[in-house]
Amino acid sequence: MPKLLSPLEACKVDLFASEAELHEKYPVALAERVMRIREMYNYWLANPSMKDRQLRDAIMSRYGVSQSTAYSDISVIHQLVPLLSQKSRDFHRARANEMLLETYAMAKARKDTKSMERAAASYAKYNRVDLEDEMTMPYDEIVIQPFCATLDVRVLGLEPIPDAYNYIAQLTKELSRDFRDIEDVEFEDADLEEQLLFAPLSDGNDKSES
């Protein structure tokens, strides 16, 4: 039996799928929840200043679900926001390029060279074509190195000290034999003369005693 997707995973894949597709792919309860989260996500977009408790009340009153279910839906919405925002930026970026190209084509048909130049300049600036190729870093393709913490010094090309902990204990004992006061230091109050360091500043009107 295939593993059932969580509400978040289902929303990541099929948030904007049709109702028929959702019911065909998922159990009724999960399909209904994806549609509910989609509707409330769009509702939140239309009311971005809405607080979580207001969104909670809206979910509970609209769908008759419990408070815990409403907060669970809100948690999914919060996790979807950055993912959908990236997709939205990609969409608007493509749409902006389309509009600039349409503007250029219309200006070209009118032989309006000034508008053509402005549209071309905006297109180049928006797509950063003025940058050298070597300056464009594919940050989305950089793979995070799987570094792991280790006490094995051999990764640095060094040979480990045999029985290191006993060696450290013995070396500490030998070095502290003649310098016991280094380890056994008694507490002493710091002589900071705080009454002088933090004394109120004079306003210049005080007269010194003769």
Buried (B, 14 or more C-beta within 10 A) or exposed (E): EEEEBEBBEBBBEBBEBEEEEBBEBBEEEBBBBBBBBBEBBEBBEEEEEBEBEEBBBBBBEEBEBEEEBBBBBBEBBEEBEEEBEEEEEEEEEEEBBEEBEEBBEEBEEEEBEEBBEBBBEBBEEEEEEEEEEEEEEEEEEEEEEEEEEEEEEEEEEEEEEEEEEEEEEEEEEEEEEEEEEEEEEEEEEEEEEEEEEEEEEEEEEEEEEE
